[in-house]
Amino acid sequence: MQSSLPSSDDSESSETIRYKLRFPRKDQKDTIIYNNRITVSNIPAKAYEYVVNGKSAIEWIIERYQITVHKESGIRNDPNNWAAEVGNPRYVLDLLLNIVNVSMQTVEIVEGLPKVNFE
């Protein structure tokens, strides 16, 4: 797995660092576009085998960490704001990278477990 990150001395506008996690295409899940400057690539297909609530953990994170606006109240839920409030603008990126890693490790552990027959 690789991620292309801008160097720490790059000056960016607040709009540039905002993310909208997405796949380049529906059928291309080896790459996740974090924003217009950061891309995570070479994600093994095996990482998607770790499933939580009927979805891969990676897809669950992508779905949950989107900017949304509640139709009735107009309240905007923007994880970018929370990350800025806690002083960690990389929070969602680090979470995504950790989820890919944990997914791979979990699949490997489960595959290594002995087969159990229940009668």
C-alpha positions as CSV (number, residue, x, y, z in Angstrom):
1,M,0.0,0.0,0.0
2,Q,1.2,3.5,-0.8
3,S,0.0,6.9,-0.1
4,S,1.2,10.0,-2.0
5,L,1.3,12.9,0.5
6,P,2.3,16.5,-0.1
7,S,5.4,17.6,1.7
8,S,5.0,19.3,5.0
9,D,6.3,22.6,3.7
10,D,3.6,22.8,1.0
11,S,1.3,25.7,1.6
12,E,-2.3,24.7,1.1
13,S,-5.6,26.5,1.3
14,S,-8.1,25.1,3.7
15,E,-10.1,23.9,0.7
16,T,-7.2,21.9,-0.6
17,I,-6.8,19.8,2.6
18,R,-10.5,19.0,2.9
19,Y,-11.2,15.5,1.9
20,K,-14.0,13.5,0.2
21,L,-13.0,9.9,0.3
22,R,-13.9,8.1,-2.9
23,F,-12.8,5.4,-5.3
24,P,-11.6,6.5,-8.8
25,R,-14.2,4.2,-10.3
26,K,-16.8,1.9,-8.8
27,D,-14.9,-1.2,-9.8
28,Q,-11.4,0.1,-8.8
29,K,-11.0,-0.4,-5.1
30,D,-7.2,-0.7,-5.0
31,T,-7.1,3.1,-4.9
32,I,-8.8,5.6,-2.7
33,I,-8.7,9.3,-3.5
34,Y,-8.6,11.2,-0.2
35,N,-8.5,14.7,-1.8
36,N,-7.1,16.4,-4.9
37,R,-3.5,16.0,-3.5
38,I,-3.6,12.7,-1.6
39,T,-4.2,9.3,-3.0
40,V,-3.8,5.9,-1.3
41,S,-3.0,3.2,-3.8
42,N,-2.0,-0.5,-4.0
43,I,-4.7,-1.5,-1.5
44,P,-4.8,-5.3,-1.6
45,A,-8.1,-6.9,-2.5
46,K,-7.8,-9.1,0.5
47,A,-8.2,-6.0,2.7
48,Y,-11.8,-5.8,1.6
49,E,-12.5,-9.3,2.9
50,Y,-12.8,-8.0,6.5
51,V,-16.5,-7.2,6.8
52,V,-18.3,-5.2,9.4
53,N,-22.2,-5.0,9.3
54,G,-22.3,-6.4,5.7
55,K,-19.6,-4.0,4.4
56,S,-15.9,-4.1,4.2
57,A,-14.4,-2.0,7.1
58,I,-12.7,0.2,4.5
59,E,-16.0,0.9,2.7
60,W,-17.7,1.5,6.0
61,I,-15.1,4.2,6.9
62,I,-15.5,5.8,3.5
63,E,-19.3,5.9,3.9
64,R,-19.3,7.2,7.4
65,Y,-16.6,9.9,7.0
66,Q,-18.4,11.9,4.3
67,I,-19.7,15.5,4.6
68,T,-23.4,15.4,5.0
69,V,-26.3,17.8,5.6
70,H,-29.4,16.7,7.4
71,K,-32.3,17.6,5.2
72,E,-34.8,18.6,7.8
73,S,-32.6,20.6,10.2
74,G,-29.9,21.8,7.7
75,I,-27.2,20.7,10.2
76,R,-23.9,20.0,8.4
77,N,-21.8,17.1,9.6
78,D,-18.3,17.7,8.5
79,P,-15.5,15.5,9.9
80,N,-13.0,18.1,8.6
81,N,-14.2,20.5,11.3
82,W,-13.8,17.9,14.1
83,A,-10.3,17.0,12.9
84,A,-9.4,20.7,12.9
85,E,-10.9,21.2,16.4
86,V,-8.7,18.4,17.9
87,G,-5.7,19.7,16.1
88,N,-5.1,16.7,13.9
89,P,-6.0,17.4,10.3
90,R,-4.6,14.0,9.4
91,Y,-7.1,12.2,11.6
92,V,-9.3,10.7,8.8
93,L,-6.3,9.8,6.6
94,D,-4.6,8.1,9.5
95,L,-7.8,6.3,10.4
96,L,-8.2,5.1,6.8
97,L,-4.6,3.8,6.7
98,N,-5.0,2.1,10.0
99,I,-8.2,0.4,8.9
100,V,-6.5,-1.0,5.8
101,N,-3.7,-2.3,8.0
102,V,-6.1,-3.9,10.6
103,S,-8.2,-5.4,7.8
104,M,-5.2,-7.1,6.3
105,Q,-4.0,-8.4,9.7
106,T,-7.4,-9.6,10.7
107,V,-7.9,-11.6,7.4
108,E,-4.5,-13.2,7.8
109,I,-5.2,-14.2,11.4
110,V,-8.6,-15.6,10.5
111,E,-7.2,-17.6,7.6
112,G,-4.6,-19.0,10.0
113,L,-7.2,-20.3,12.5
114,P,-7.8,-24.1,12.5
115,K,-11.0,-25.3,10.9
116,V,-13.7,-26.0,13.6
117,N,-16.6,-28.4,13.0
118,F,-19.7,-27.9,15.0
119,E,-22.1,-30.8,15.4
